[in-house]
Amino acid sequence: MSQTLKNFTPTRDWLLLPDPRVMEKSGIILDEKTAASLQTNISKVLAVGPDCKEAKKGSTVMINPTTTGNIVEIDNKSYIMIPEHFCMGVFN
């Protein structure tokens, strides 16, 4: 079975989000200070576990900026996984 984003479902209350540390579209790799200044604590949810109560796939969420998630690789791309309780709110 191939490991693709299409057939990935997080367990429990985990959320899968895009990795904000990815390379700039131009291909330029930014230094850590510049990259950190461009990061946001607002992200779109790519996949949700079955126990998620508030966030749904496609939701836009605000994440607690003082927390860190787990970096995972699917389809040779990096993503961040966080438990749903790291979300401070969901945009409607």
C-alpha distance (Angstrom), angle and dihedral (degrees) to the residues before:
residue distance angle dihedral
M1 . . .
S2 3.77 . .
Q3 3.76 118.8 .
T4 3.80 103.8 -126.9
L5 3.77 134.2 150.4
K6 3.81 89.2 -115.6
N7 3.81 93.2 64.0
F8 3.82 98.3 37.4
T9 3.81 121.3 107.0
P10 3.80 120.1 175.6
T11 3.80 117.6 -131.2
R12 3.82 126.8 -117.3
D13 3.83 111.8 -15.8
W14 3.79 99.1 -22.6
L15 3.82 122.5 134.8
L16 3.80 126.3 -154.1
L17 3.82 114.3 -143.3
P18 3.81 134.5 175.2
D19 3.80 114.0 -91.6
P20 3.84 107.3 -108.9
R21 3.81 90.6 -158.2
V22 3.80 94.2 71.5
M23 3.78 122.2 129.6
E24 3.79 119.0 -86.7
K25 3.82 114.5 -94.9
S26 3.80 88.8 -112.8
G27 3.81 89.3 61.4
I28 3.80 93.8 -111.8
I29 3.79 114.2 137.4
L30 3.79 108.8 -140.6
D31 3.79 126.0 -142.2
E32 3.82 114.9 -106.7
K33 3.82 95.9 -103.6
T34 3.81 93.5 51.7
A35 3.80 92.9 42.8
A36 3.82 90.7 50.2
S37 3.80 91.2 51.9
L38 3.81 90.2 55.3
Q39 3.80 95.5 49.0
T40 3.76 120.2 102.6
N41 3.76 133.8 -161.1
I42 3.82 90.6 -135.9
S43 3.79 117.2 89.7
K44 3.79 143.3 161.5
V45 3.82 117.0 -113.3
L46 3.82 112.7 -122.0
A47 3.83 98.7 -177.1
V48 3.81 137.7 -1.4
G49 3.77 135.8 -155.2
P50 3.82 121.3 -119.3
D51 3.82 94.3 -104.1
C52 3.83 96.2 56.7
K53 3.78 110.0 121.8
E54 3.82 105.3 -178.1
A55 3.80 109.9 19.9
K56 3.79 120.5 68.9
K57 3.79 131.7 -174.4
G58 3.81 106.0 -76.9
S59 3.83 94.3 22.7
T60 3.78 119.8 134.1
V61 3.78 110.9 -131.1
M62 3.80 137.6 -172.9
I63 3.79 111.0 -133.7
N64 3.78 126.3 -155.5
P65 3.84 100.9 -101.0
T66 3.80 93.5 -147.6
T67 3.81 94.2 62.5
T68 3.77 129.8 81.6
G69 3.77 129.6 -145.0
N70 3.77 135.1 -151.1
I71 3.79 117.1 -90.8
V72 3.79 113.2 -134.2
E73 3.79 132.1 176.7
I74 3.81 123.1 -136.6
D75 3.81 123.9 165.6
N76 3.83 88.2 0.7
K77 3.83 90.0 -63.2
S78 3.79 127.9 112.1
Y79 3.79 121.8 -120.3
I80 3.79 134.9 173.8
M81 3.80 123.5 -124.5
I82 3.80 121.0 -159.9
P83 3.80 134.0 168.0
E84 3.80 112.9 -106.6
H85 3.81 92.8 -113.3
F86 3.84 88.5 69.7
C87 3.83 86.9 70.4
M88 3.79 114.3 95.4
G89 3.79 93.0 -166.1
V90 3.79 148.2 -22.6
F91 3.81 122.8 -119.0
N92 3.81 114.4 -132.3
